[in-house]
Amino acid sequence: MIRRRDVLAGVGATAASVGLSSLGHAQAAVKWDLPAGYPASNFHSETLTAFANAVRTATNGRLDITVHAGASLFRVPEIKRAVQTGQAQIGELLMVILENEDAVFGVDNVPFLATSFPEAQKLADVSKPFIERRLEAQGMRLLYWVPWPPQGFYSPKPLATGDDLRGLRFRSYGASAGRFAELANMQVTTVQAAELSQSFATGRVNSMISSGATGFDAKLWEHVKYFYDVQAWLPKNMVMVNQRAWAALDAATQRAVTEAAAQAQATGWRRSQELANFFLDEFKKNGMTVEAPSPALKQAFQRFGEELSKDWLQRAGADGQAIVAAFRRA
């Protein structure tokens, strides 16, 4: 079992090396709220907690970040606006949720563009300047981001071909996933992570594309019995900070946050990779069938993916085309 203390140790190990002893305790602590959408036990939330602890240690308590996991402070669709307006100084959300605002935020969900961790890293590197410019134009800055494990398809029944998807009640978390469902003739309902278990339990939805982490958190083996390891994409959660709140920090504190963020990002990427197979093993232990899609089903997914890719490139315009071109050259 992957334990929370392993993640905390990974991010917190460098806190002492930051060495901000000059900050002392003379001034009152600056307090930041960090809303996040996933349970406290999720590896993203554990990485956030470790990041906050590292900042607190490195600044001798000068900056105190409180993580509000499980959408307990703001619902996920509200987090970006909360950070932008200063209701929260810092926040984490799934980047693709912002795709309806600007298609470039959906670059992670272009089907079968980046389907492995090395490819996801390459895509992150080439897309980062485009994401940073968009956040900066809205008074925010990107601190770090971490991918989910590769996305698979959760189903209540065996799937042999694309036709078997027809009529499933599909949980969507963003525009790309919703369009995929429409192409497959599924019924689409948007459900955020905090509502996932209840939505499956009540039958509001009975299928989705998501990572093993999401299904593990929600104990979806209680509601669906099949997981197809499609490896369609690796979406990222991003942590953003309000620019005014950032500018109010002194240079030493900014440096401490930047160093803690870099360590959190490195730890988060590593943990996502380590956990990918762990989650699938847990599904099997709890009675789920975990397998690769059949050739016919894979062909259907790829056909839908081609349509989605064309649609995304059109919506993302010149910047989207530049990102994809740079990714393919790298």
C-alpha positions as CSV (number, residue, x, y, z in Angstrom):
1,M,0.0,0.0,0.0
2,I,1.3,3.4,-0.9
3,R,1.2,5.5,2.3
4,R,0.6,9.2,2.8
5,R,3.8,9.5,4.8
6,D,5.8,8.4,1.8
7,V,4.5,11.4,-0.2
8,L,5.0,13.8,2.7
9,A,8.6,12.7,3.1
10,G,9.3,13.1,-0.6
11,V,8.2,16.7,-0.7
12,G,9.2,17.7,2.8
13,A,12.8,16.4,2.6
14,T,14.1,19.5,1.0
15,A,12.4,22.0,3.3
16,A,15.4,22.3,5.6
17,S,17.7,23.0,2.7
18,V,15.9,26.1,1.8
19,G,17.3,27.8,4.9
20,L,15.2,30.9,5.4
21,S,16.4,31.4,9.0
22,S,16.5,35.2,8.4
23,L,12.7,35.2,8.3
24,G,12.3,34.3,11.9
25,H,9.1,34.6,13.8
26,A,9.1,38.4,14.3
27,Q,6.3,39.1,12.0
28,A,2.8,37.6,12.0
29,A,2.3,34.7,9.6
30,V,0.8,35.2,6.2
31,K,-2.1,32.8,5.8
32,W,-3.2,31.3,2.5
33,D,-6.1,29.1,1.7
34,L,-5.6,26.4,-0.9
35,P,-8.9,24.9,-2.2
36,A,-8.6,21.5,-4.0
37,G,-11.2,19.1,-5.4
38,Y,-10.0,15.7,-4.4
39,P,-10.1,13.7,-1.2
40,A,-7.4,14.2,1.4
41,S,-6.2,10.6,0.7
42,N,-5.7,11.2,-3.0
43,F,-2.1,11.5,-4.0
44,H,-2.6,14.9,-5.5
45,S,-4.0,16.2,-2.2
46,E,-1.2,14.4,-0.2
47,T,1.3,16.2,-2.5
48,L,-0.4,19.5,-1.7
49,T,-0.2,18.9,2.0
50,A,3.4,18.0,1.8
51,F,4.0,21.2,-0.3
52,A,2.3,23.3,2.3
53,N,4.3,21.7,5.1
54,A,7.5,22.3,3.2
55,V,6.7,26.0,2.8
56,R,5.8,26.3,6.4
57,T,9.0,24.7,7.5
58,A,11.2,26.6,5.1
59,T,9.7,30.0,6.1
60,N,9.7,29.3,9.8
61,G,6.0,29.7,9.7
62,R,6.0,33.0,7.9
63,L,3.7,31.6,5.2
64,D,1.1,29.2,6.4
65,I,-0.9,27.4,3.7
66,T,-4.1,25.5,4.6
67,V,-5.2,22.8,2.2
68,H,-8.9,22.4,1.9
69,A,-9.3,19.0,0.2
70,G,-12.4,17.4,-1.2
71,A,-14.0,20.6,-2.5
72,S,-14.7,21.6,1.1
73,L,-14.0,25.3,0.5
74,F,-15.0,25.8,-3.2
75,R,-16.5,23.5,-5.7
76,V,-14.0,22.5,-8.4
77,P,-15.5,24.7,-11.1
78,E,-15.3,27.7,-8.7
79,I,-11.6,27.3,-7.7
80,K,-10.1,29.2,-10.7
81,R,-12.4,32.1,-10.2
82,A,-11.7,32.1,-6.4
83,V,-7.9,32.4,-7.0
84,Q,-8.3,34.9,-9.8
85,T,-10.4,37.3,-7.5
86,G,-8.4,36.7,-4.4
87,Q,-11.0,34.8,-2.5
88,A,-8.3,32.1,-2.2
89,Q,-4.7,33.0,-2.6
90,I,-3.8,29.6,-4.2
91,G,-5.7,26.7,-5.6
92,E,-5.5,23.4,-7.5
93,L,-7.8,22.1,-10.2
94,L,-7.9,19.8,-13.2
95,M,-6.7,22.0,-16.1
96,V,-9.0,20.6,-18.7
97,I,-12.0,21.9,-16.7
98,L,-11.1,25.3,-18.2
99,E,-11.3,24.1,-21.8
100,N,-14.7,25.7,-22.5
101,E,-13.0,29.1,-21.5
102,D,-10.0,28.5,-23.8
103,A,-9.4,25.3,-25.8
104,V,-5.6,25.4,-25.1
105,F,-6.4,24.4,-21.5
106,G,-7.6,21.1,-22.9
107,V,-4.3,20.2,-24.5
108,D,-3.9,17.3,-22.0
109,N,-7.1,15.7,-23.2
110,V,-6.3,15.5,-26.9
111,P,-6.8,11.8,-27.4
112,F,-3.8,9.6,-28.0
113,L,-1.5,12.6,-28.4
114,A,0.5,11.9,-25.2
115,T,-0.2,8.4,-23.8
116,S,2.8,7.8,-21.6
117,F,4.6,9.6,-18.8
118,P,7.6,10.6,-21.0
119,E,5.2,11.9,-23.7
120,A,3.1,13.7,-21.1
121,Q,6.3,15.4,-19.8
122,K,7.3,16.4,-23.3
123,L,3.8,17.9,-23.9
124,A,4.0,19.7,-20.6
125,D,7.3,21.3,-21.5
126,V,6.1,22.6,-24.9
127,S,2.7,23.8,-23.7
128,K,3.8,25.4,-20.5
129,P,4.6,28.9,-22.0
130,F,1.1,29.0,-23.6
131,I,-0.6,28.1,-20.3
132,E,1.5,30.5,-18.3
133,R,0.6,33.4,-20.6
134,R,-3.1,32.7,-20.2
135,L,-2.9,32.6,-16.5
136,E,-0.7,35.7,-16.2
137,A,-3.2,37.6,-18.4
138,Q,-5.8,36.8,-15.7
139,G,-3.7,37.8,-12.7
140,M,-2.4,34.3,-11.8
141,R,0.8,32.3,-12.1
142,L,1.4,28.6,-12.5
143,L,3.3,27.1,-9.5
144,Y,3.4,23.4,-10.5
145,W,1.4,20.7,-12.1
146,V,1.2,16.9,-11.8
147,P,-0.4,14.4,-14.2
148,W,-2.9,11.7,-13.4
149,P,-2.1,8.1,-14.4
150,P,-3.3,7.2,-18.0
151,Q,-7.0,7.3,-18.5
152,G,-9.1,4.1,-18.9
153,F,-12.7,3.3,-19.5
154,Y,-15.0,2.2,-16.6
155,S,-18.0,0.1,-17.7
156,P,-20.8,-1.8,-16.0
157,K,-20.7,-4.4,-18.7
158,P,-18.2,-6.1,-21.1
159,L,-17.3,-4.1,-24.2
160,A,-16.3,-5.7,-27.4
161,T,-16.9,-3.0,-30.0
162,G,-17.7,0.7,-30.2
163,D,-21.4,-0.2,-30.6
164,D,-21.4,-1.5,-27.0
165,L,-20.9,2.0,-25.7
166,R,-24.2,3.2,-27.0
167,G,-26.6,4.2,-24.3
168,L,-24.2,4.1,-21.4
169,R,-24.7,6.9,-18.9
170,F,-21.3,8.6,-19.1
171,R,-19.7,10.8,-16.5
172,S,-18.0,13.8,-18.1
173,Y,-15.6,16.2,-16.4
174,G,-14.7,18.5,-19.3
175,A,-15.6,19.4,-22.9
176,S,-13.4,16.8,-24.5
177,A,-14.8,13.9,-22.5
178,G,-18.3,15.1,-23.2
179,R,-17.7,15.2,-26.9
180,F,-16.2,11.7,-26.8
181,A,-19.4,10.5,-25.2
182,E,-21.6,12.2,-27.8
183,L,-19.6,10.6,-30.7
184,A,-20.1,7.2,-29.0
185,N,-23.9,7.8,-28.6
186,M,-23.7,7.8,-24.8
187,Q,-25.8,9.9,-22.4
188,V,-23.6,12.7,-21.0
189,T,-23.7,14.0,-17.4
190,T,-21.1,16.3,-15.9
191,V,-20.1,15.1,-12.5
192,Q,-17.2,16.5,-10.4
193,A,-15.0,14.2,-8.3
194,A,-16.6,15.0,-5.0
195,E,-20.0,13.8,-6.3
196,L,-18.6,10.7,-8.1
197,S,-19.4,7.9,-5.6
198,Q,-23.0,9.1,-5.1
199,S,-23.6,9.5,-8.8
200,F,-22.5,5.9,-9.5
201,A,-24.4,4.6,-6.5
202,T,-27.7,6.2,-7.6
203,G,-27.2,5.2,-11.3
204,R,-27.0,8.8,-12.4
205,V,-23.9,7.6,-14.3
206,N,-22.5,4.1,-14.9
207,S,-19.4,4.7,-17.0
208,M,-16.5,7.2,-17.5
209,I,-13.0,7.7,-18.8
210,S,-10.7,8.5,-15.9
211,S,-7.5,7.3,-14.2
212,G,-7.2,4.5,-11.8
213,A,-6.7,7.0,-9.0
214,T,-10.2,8.4,-9.4
215,G,-11.8,5.0,-9.4
216,F,-9.8,3.9,-6.4
217,D,-10.8,7.0,-4.4
218,A,-14.5,6.3,-5.2
219,K,-14.3,2.6,-4.7
220,L,-15.9,2.1,-8.1
221,W,-15.6,-1.7,-7.9
222,E,-18.7,-1.4,-5.8
223,H,-20.6,-0.1,-8.9
224,V,-18.8,-1.2,-12.1
225,K,-17.0,-4.4,-12.9
226,Y,-14.9,-3.6,-16.0
227,F,-11.9,-1.3,-16.5
228,Y,-10.4,-1.1,-20.0
229,D,-6.9,0.2,-20.0
230,V,-7.3,2.5,-23.0
231,Q,-4.4,4.9,-22.0
232,A,-6.2,7.7,-23.9
233,W,-4.4,10.7,-22.2
234,L,-2.8,11.9,-19.0
235,P,-4.5,15.1,-17.8
236,K,-2.8,17.3,-15.2
237,N,-3.9,19.1,-12.1
238,M,-2.3,22.5,-11.9
239,V,-1.6,24.7,-8.8
240,M,-2.0,28.4,-9.4
241,V,-1.4,31.4,-7.2
242,N,-3.0,34.9,-7.3
243,Q,-0.5,37.3,-8.6
244,R,-1.3,40.0,-6.0
245,A,-0.8,37.6,-3.2
246,W,2.4,36.4,-4.8
247,A,3.8,40.0,-5.2
248,A,3.0,40.7,-1.5
249,L,5.5,38.0,-0.4
250,D,9.2,39.0,0.1
251,A,11.8,37.6,-2.2
252,A,13.0,35.0,0.3
253,T,9.5,33.6,0.8
254,Q,8.9,33.6,-2.9
255,R,12.1,31.6,-3.3
256,A,10.9,29.1,-0.6
257,V,7.6,28.6,-2.4
258,T,9.2,28.1,-5.7
259,E,11.6,25.5,-4.4
260,A,8.9,23.7,-2.6
261,A,6.7,23.7,-5.7
262,A,9.5,22.3,-7.8
263,Q,10.0,19.5,-5.3
264,A,6.2,18.9,-5.2
265,Q,6.1,18.6,-8.9
266,A,8.9,16.1,-9.1
267,T,7.4,14.0,-6.3
268,G,3.9,14.2,-7.8
269,W,5.1,13.0,-11.2
270,R,7.0,10.1,-9.6
271,R,4.1,9.1,-7.4
272,S,1.7,9.1,-10.3
273,Q,3.9,6.7,-12.2
274,E,4.4,4.5,-9.2
275,L,0.7,4.3,-8.4
276,A,-0.5,3.6,-11.9
277,N,-0.2,-0.2,-11.7
278,F,-1.0,-0.2,-8.0
279,F,-4.6,1.1,-8.7
280,L,-5.2,-1.5,-11.3
281,D,-4.0,-4.2,-9.0
282,E,-6.4,-3.0,-6.4
283,F,-9.3,-3.2,-8.9
284,K,-8.4,-6.8,-9.6
285,K,-8.3,-7.6,-5.9
286,N,-11.7,-6.2,-5.5
287,G,-13.3,-8.2,-8.3
288,M,-13.0,-5.9,-11.3
289,T,-12.0,-7.2,-14.7
290,V,-9.0,-5.2,-15.9
291,E,-7.9,-5.7,-19.5
292,A,-6.8,-4.0,-22.7
293,P,-9.5,-3.1,-25.2
294,S,-10.2,-5.5,-28.0
295,P,-8.9,-4.5,-31.4
296,A,-12.4,-3.5,-32.5
297,L,-13.0,-1.4,-29.3
298,K,-9.5,0.2,-29.6
299,Q,-10.2,1.0,-33.3
300,A,-13.5,2.7,-32.2
301,F,-11.7,4.8,-29.5
302,Q,-9.1,5.8,-32.0
303,R,-11.8,6.8,-34.5
304,F,-13.5,9.0,-31.9
305,G,-10.1,10.3,-30.9
306,E,-9.3,11.5,-34.4
307,E,-12.5,13.5,-34.6
308,L,-11.8,15.0,-31.2
309,S,-8.3,15.9,-32.2
310,K,-9.5,17.7,-35.3
311,D,-12.1,19.6,-33.3
312,W,-9.6,20.6,-30.7
313,L,-7.1,21.9,-33.2
314,Q,-9.7,24.0,-34.8
315,R,-10.9,25.4,-31.5
316,A,-7.4,26.0,-30.2
317,G,-6.3,27.9,-33.3
318,A,-2.7,28.9,-34.0
319,D,-1.5,28.3,-30.4
320,G,-2.9,24.8,-30.4
321,Q,-1.3,24.0,-33.7
322,A,2.0,25.4,-32.5
323,I,1.9,23.2,-29.4
324,V,1.2,20.0,-31.3
325,A,3.9,20.9,-33.9
326,A,6.5,21.5,-31.2
327,F,5.5,18.3,-29.4
328,R,6.0,16.2,-32.5
329,R,9.4,17.8,-33.2
330,A,10.6,17.3,-29.7
